Amino acid sequence: MFPRARSENLVSLTRLVLSLQNTVGDYYHRKQQSKRVRLIVSIKPVAKCARAHSFTPLIRRTIDFPPFVISTDACATRVRYKMSSNDFKLERSLELSPETKELAEKELRETPERVREALERLRELLKETKDLHFGDDDELLTIFLRPCKWYPESALALMRRIAEFKRDNASLLDGLLPQDEKDAFLDHKVVNVMKGRDNKGRRILIVNVGGTWDPKKVTADQLFRLFYLIHEAAMLEPESQVRGTVVLMDFHNMGWSQTMGLTPAFSKRLLTFIQDAMPLRLKEVHFVKQPMIFNVVWNMFKPFIREKLKTRIFFHGSKMSSLHKHLAPSHLPADYGGELPTIDYSGADWYPVINDVLPHINNWNSYGFAKKA
């Protein structure tokens, strides 16, 4: 048994932990009610003084709680943020949140009656269009109809542009599977997706094309293939279909090797894809930490950028306060002046998520222009 003083110490510490649990839990539930992950609570009584290095573990328990780890002993109590593997998953539910439903009606003309009519009409158009081959289930057709505000003719035109893009880039995209770029996902921190969403409910794709990118190990063509695989997964999320996506291009420590790696051919292919053949709503593109040499890259991109996309591109340099005018610090990691912890995950954590939708990717690979008999 512990001496009386040590027992009293333990009681005080236990109360402190419970108080912290309530405080942290209430705070985080107000911020993101949907997140629940693992909390580890450790209570360790001190053997000597406040600076003692000798601790005797007494209690260690694990409970489901908002994403914080509370470690406490007689010297101090530390609270840190901890995310579980549940953060790496697709939100493929067919049911939109009430807020997103309201947004869909306001921005996309989405009502039950219009959805029903548009799905029926697009199926008819596909049957009449003999040179295109696409599936006709509700989930797939919705992917094309939402970015086109439920106009069936516009959705069919988007499908044709996608078929044309796949044909024109067949050398990169034919039969593309996650396993083909497994090494790039697992071993190179070039492309990442932020866990959770921003303050407007949008997914954020982070592209590291600064000093951490070695174009000799991951070429520009591979970089594009990574984008393409991620977009194939992202298009399955109803919330992302409505709320859209954001791209954050990080050019920290960019040098000549990275500049030369972003070729004019890559620039043209990427921008054609984004503007013509991507069935997602790209809401914003943010360039951060770009050095002077970035102007060489920008001069390659500029000729291919149309007015609509141009209004959605923002340059911030090292001024994170400028970025925060668009993306709230409460939903950004410390890497970008945010209140969330520094990013400690990468595309390697997202690779299994993308691999899990392999049936969809296989189907997507079969879509495009109908093959002639």
Secondary structure, DSSP 8 states (H G I E B T S, - for coil): ---HHHHHHHHHHHHHHHHHHHHHHHHHHHH-TT--EEEEEEEE-BSSSTT---B---EEEEEEESSEEEEEESS-EEEEE---GGGS-----S---HHHHHHHHHHH---HHHHHHHHHHHHHHHHH-TTEE---SHHHHHHHHGGGTT-HHHHHHHHHHHHHHHHHTHHHHTT--GGGGHHHHHH--SEEE-SS--TTS-EEEEEE-STT--TTTS-HHHHHHHHHHHHHHHTT-HHHHHH-EEEEEE-TT--HHHHHHS-HHHHHHHHHHHHHS--S-EEEEEEES--TTHHHHHHHHGGG--HHHHTTEEEEET-HHHHTTTS-GGGSBGGGT-SB------HHHHHHHHHTTHHHHHHHHH-EE----
